[in-house]
Amino acid sequence: MEVVKCETVDLDVPPTSEIVIEGYISDSEAAMEGPMREYAGYVPPGEGTFKPVYHVTAMTYGNQSSCRS
C-alpha cells in the first residue's frame, strides 16, 4: 500500500485519504464537554465533564490542499 508522510506528525497515511486531521491530545489541558444532545432533542441529565483538549496542527483534504492552524 502506498503511503505519504503527514505534514506535522510522525505518521504515514494513504495518499487517497479524503481528509486527514493531524494534531495531539494535551496531557495538561482540559475543557468542559457536554452534555450532548441526541438527534431527537433528548439531553441527558447532569453536568458536562472535563475532557482532554485536542489541538489540530494541520488538515489535509482529498484534493491535496492543506489548511494549517
Beta strands, then each sheet from edge to edge (+ up, - down):
strand 1: 4-5
strand 2: 12-13
strand 3: 19-33
strand 4: 49-61
strand 5: 66-68
sheet 1: 1+ 2-
sheet 2: 3+ 4- 5+
end
